Amino acid sequence: MDLAALGWDDAFAAAFAPHAAEGWVPARVALEHQHIYRVVTAEDEPLAVVSGRFRHHAKGRHEYPAVGDWVALERRPGHRARIHTVLPRRSRFSRKLAGDTTEQQIVAANVDTVFLVSGLDDDFNLRRIERYLAAAYEGGAEPVVILNKADLHDDVEAAVEAVRGIAAGVAIHAVSCTTGDGLDALAPYVTSGRTVAFLGSSGVGKSTIINRLVGRDVQRTAAVRASDSRGRHTTTHRELIVLPSGGLLIDTPGMRELQLWSTGDDSLDDTFDDIVARASGCHFRDCTHETEPRCAVRAAVEHGELAPERLASYHRLRREREALARQKDARAQSEERRRWRTIHKSMRLHPKKRQ
């Protein structure tokens, strides 16, 4: 297969150049399952594992290959191929691992466009879309909102306008996999060499849309529960799918929980640009828009210019980001203490190292 059709470009070629002398070949990760990877090269799709040296030096699971990554691959006849390094990622969609673990999980890498899929049924939720937008802006890919199941909504245009109110400048497409309406508008995003990742909660129809774009059933689907429109996990792993047209799709399991990973301001500023714009009129430069007097943002809420739910969502994500920053600092301090304990123990066991 032509590497360019897989998303290979001059930047990846330059990053790979030092590894070519080792006899390794470039490959893109198409599937990951318990640290066994199916990769796509110019010639075949072998199974691969990471090398022992890679495993020894990896600082966390975020440094391991993820679906969409480009890697340097060593072929080993009669054995599984070996991954020696992951090339620098151009973009990525990541989240904090669910639960109390402070660790980053890479959901998809080297993505050009992120389709944020939401169902226009009883599970439609603007606050969830805001959260997905913030995560998409963190990773550097272009977000596009897909409102699926348009045939189930009484006023699709009103739903589109509601999303437009929280996603200024973001393309929004209402589609129906049942009737086929709106699906043609998605084709321009999936051209040869470009990668689109599908993200959303279970039951929104990600796999069904992929089946329609591919032209046949390549992903398993299931009906949602009628009582609450919640879906079941029919997609259980992330997978890179090559379209007949040459475009690339990454299907991901539905997420019950999406916790942000970045602690920077940029993703929230992009997601809540309407709040940021009004904040310039606040009396205090560091106004948090909670209790300070002469706050332009709260004034906009009082005058009906800004939805109170919008401001509440901003506060919720900002507090979540601040809590994550504290967790990261505590983890870094813990790892530093553990490192020095290891050094001191080594010095006690090996007195000559004191020199």
N, C-alpha and C positions, 0 to 999 in steps of 0.2 A: 504494500500500500504506500502511496505517496505520503511522505511525512508532512508535507504542507497541508494535506487534507485533514491531518490529525491536529493541526494547530501549531506545527513547528515553524519558527521564524528565525530571523537573523539574531535576535537577542538570545534565544535558546542555543543557537548554533555557537555563538561566541562563548557562552557559559560552558558548553560541552567540550570545546576544543582541547582543553588540557587533558581530558580523559580519553580522547581518541587514541593517543599513543599507547595506552594500555591494551588496546584491542577491544575495548568495550563499544557497545552500540547504544544509540538513544532509543528509549522506549517510553510509551505513555501508559500510566496505570489505568486499567479499565475496570478492575474489580478487586476488592480487598475482603478477605475473610480469614479472621484470626491469624493475621500476619503471613498469610499466603496470598500472593498477588497474581492476577492475570494481567499481563502487559501486552501492548500492541507495538510491534516493530514494523519496519518496512517490509519484512518478509513473513512474519508469522505472529502467533499469539501464545507465547509460552507461559507456563507457571513459574513464579520466581519467589525467592525469599531474600531477606536482607542479609548482608554478610555479617560475620561475627564482629568485625571491626566497627561496622556501622552500629550494631546493637550496643557495643561497649561505649561508644562515644555519644550516643543519642541522649539528650538531656530530658526528654519527655516524649510522650506519644505524638505531640505536635510536630516533632522532627521526623517521624516515620512517614513513609510514602502514603499519600492520600489519593483517592480517585481524582484523576485529572492531572496529577503530577507528571513531570518529565524526569526520568531517572537515567543513570548510567548503568548499563546492563552487561554482565559477563555471561556469555553462553558457556554451558558445560554439558557436552554431549553425554547422554545417559543419566544426567542429574538435572534437578531444577536449576534454572538460571539464577544468578546472584545479583542483587542490587547493591551497588557500592555507594551511591550518593544520590541525593535529590537535588535537581537543579533549582536555582532561586525561583520562587513563585512570583508570577506577575500579578496575580490577584488570588484571593481566597475568601471563602465563606466559612467562618468559624464561630464557635460558641463555647461557653463554659460548660464543662461536663455537668450533667444533672446531679443533684445531691450536694453534699458538703465538700466534695473534692475540688480544690482550686487548681484546675488544670484545663488547658485549651484542647478542644477537639476540632480538627480540620474536617469540615463536612465536604467541601469540594475545592479544588485548586485550579488555577489558571483558567478562570471562567470569564468570558466576555460579557455575558448578560445573565442576570438572575431573574427567572420568572417566579414572582411571589404569587402563588396561587391561593385564592380564597373562594369558597363556595357561596353562591347567592341563595343559600337555604337558611335553615335555622341556626347554622354555625357561623354566619357572617358576623365579623367582629372588627371594627375599625381600630381598636386598641392593639389587637394582634398584628394588624397590618403595619402600624407604626413601629412596633418592635422589630418586625422583619425588615422594614426599611432601614432602621438604624443599624442592624447587623449587616445588611448589604452594603451600606455606605462605608462601614468599617473596612470591608475587604477590597474595595476598589473596583468592583464590577458594576455595570449599569443595571439598575433595578427597573423592572417592568412589572406592573400589577396585572394579573390575569384573574378576572372575575368569572369563574366557571358556573355552570348550571343556571345560565341566564333564563332558560325556559321555566324555571321554578319561581322566578321573582315577578311580582306584579308591576313593579316600576323600576326597570333596569336603569333608566337614565338618571333617576334620583339616586340610586346606589352609586353610579359612576360619579356623579357630582359630589356625593359625600366623600368618596375616596379622593377625588381631586382636591377637596378642601384640606386634606392632610398630606397630600403628596404632590405639591406644586412642581410642575416641570417633569413629572414622571409619566411615561406613557401608560395608559390604562386601556385594557381590552376586555370587553364582555363577550364571552363565548358560550356555546352550548355543544357538548359532545353528542347530545341526543339528536339535535337537529342539524348540527354542523355549522350553525351560524357563527361567524366571527373567526373561525379557525384559519381562514386564508390570510388573515392579517398577521398571523404569527410566522408565516414562512420567511419574510425578509430577515428575521433575526437569526435564522438557522441556515446560513449559507456555508459554502465549503470552507473548512478550516476554522470556523467559529464555534465556540462552545457555549451552550446554554444549560444552566443548572435549574432544576425545578425544586422549589422549596415551599413547604406549607404543612399544615396539620393533616392528620389522617382523614381520609374521606373526602378531600376537596377535589379529587379527580386528576391528580398529577399523572398517574400511570395511564389513565384513559386518554388524556390529551396526547401523551407520547405515542400510544398505539395509533391514534388518528394521524399524527404527523408522519409516522413510519409507514403507515398504510396497511399494517397487519398487527395482530396481537403478539407483541413481544414481551409485554409486562402483564402480570396477573392482576386482576381487579376484583372488587367485591362491593356489594351494595352497602350503604350506610344504614345505621339503625334508624328506623322511622321515628322513634320517640324523641331523639335529640339531635339527629343528623350527624352523629359522631361516626367516624369510620374505623375500620379494623386495619391492622398493619399487614397489607398484602405485599408491600415492598419491604423486605427485611434487610437489605444491604444497599449500599451505593454502587451504581454501575454506570459506566460510560457506554453509550449506544451510538453507533455510527449510522447516520441516515443515508438512504440511497442518493440523496442530493449532495452528500459530502459533509453536511453539518453534523455536529456532535451534541448529544444530549446527555445530561447526568441526572438520573433519577435518584431520589433520596427517600429514605423512610419518613413517614409522617412524624412530626415532632409534637409530643405532648407539652414539652417545656422548652423554651428558647431563652437562655440567659446570655446576655451580652458578655463579650470578652474584653473588648477594648476599654481602656479607662480615659481615653483622650476626649476632647471636646468636639472634634470635627464631626463625628457621626451624629451626635445629638443636634449640633448646629444645623446640619444638612436636613435632618428629619424634621426639626421644629424651626424652620427658617422664619415662619411667621412670628413666632415668639421672640426669636433673636432680633428680628427687625424692630419690633415694638420695644425691646429692652433698651434700645439706644435712647429712648425717652425717659427712662427711669432716673430718679434724682441721684441714686447712688450707683456708682459704676459697678460695684460687686453685688448688686441687688440679686437676691435669690427668688424674688417674686412670691414670697410667702407672708412675711409680717412687716416688711419695711414700708415706711410712709412714702407717699408720692410715687408709687410703683405704676408705671405705664402699662405693664402687662395685666396686672389685676384690674386696672381701670378699664382695659379693653373687655375683660370678662364682665364687669359690672354694666358696661354700656351695650352688651350683647354683640360685640364685634369679635369675640373669641369664645369658643365653647369651653365651659368649665371642665368638661371631661378631657379636653385637649391639654389644658394646663395641668390637670391632675396626672395625666399620663406622662407629661414632661417631668414632673416632680418625682414620680415613681421610678422612671428610668434613670434620672440623675442620682437618686439615692442608691439605687442598685449599683450604679457605676462607682459611686464613692465607697460603698461597702466592699466591692470587688477590689478596689485599689488597696484598701486596708488588708484584705485577705492576701493579696499578692505580696505586700510588704512583710506581713507576718511569715509567710512561707519563705521568702528570700532570707529573712533573718534566721529562721529555723535551719535552712540549708547551710547557711554560713557557719552557724554554731556546730552543725553536724560535721562540716568539713574540717573545722579546727580540732574537734574531738578526735577525728580520724588521724590528723597529722600528729597530735600529741601522743596518741596511743602508739603510732608507728615509731616515734622518737624514743618512747620508753622501751619498746621491744627491741629496737635496733640502736643502741647508743652511738654507733659510728655516724649515724645520720645527723646527729647534732652538729657535726662539723660543717 
